[in-house]
Amino acid sequence: QVQLAESGGGLVQPGGSLRLSCVASGFAFSTYAMSWYRQAPGKERELVASITDSGRTDYPDSVKGRFTISRNNDKNTLYLQMDNLEPDDTAVYRCAPNFFCSPSLCYPDHYWGQGTQVTVSS
């Protein structure tokens, strides 16, 4: 069974930085594209970064230039370096292989990890 364990969140001031980690198991991590998503109360889940098996990355405009996704396949670990954080970045952050989501629908919540809370506030 796919297992995803996020960590590294916390409370930071605007302009601060955090580095999130996601340890994955239950599938061939190195062969799958991976993504980070976030969800704030009352808002839809938002894709914030993706990385292919070959290391190519993609970001939406909302985080481009501030977030960096990377992976260590030897450790089955995905990372998200977040710099120059803004209050609107406040959300629960979760990782998932890209097969969790189609363009319009993702797997039910119980398939996902617990996520890690990022709070950006002064």
Secondary structure, 3 states (H helix, E strand, C coil): CCEEEEECCEEECCCCCEEEEEEEECCCHHHCCEEEEEECCCCCCEEEEEECCCCCEECCCCCCCCEEEEEEHHHCEEEEEECCCCHHHCEEEEEEEHHHECCCCECCHHHCCCCEEEEECC
